[in-house]
């Protein structure tokens, strides 16, 4: 399976976005990680079945209640080495 590297921009730090994405990715059975970047965006590596990845992408565009997602950039990437989904 191929992974997807995501960069989520907007009001996504300080609003629980990483914890929310971790819960949603885990619920969908995806592997990968999520972390804050110094520029205020969030980066995530996501890997799993295509339907589950697409479902997470649709959710990520909305984000949790307090977030505001302005843009998501996506590119293919190698899948994570470890199974499961975590914060880094």
Secondary structure, DSSP 8 states (H G I E B T S, - for coil): --EEEEEEEEE-SSSSHHHHHHHHHHHTT-EEEEEE-TTS-EEEEEES-HHHHHHHHHHHHH-STT-EEEEEEEEEE---SSSSEEE-
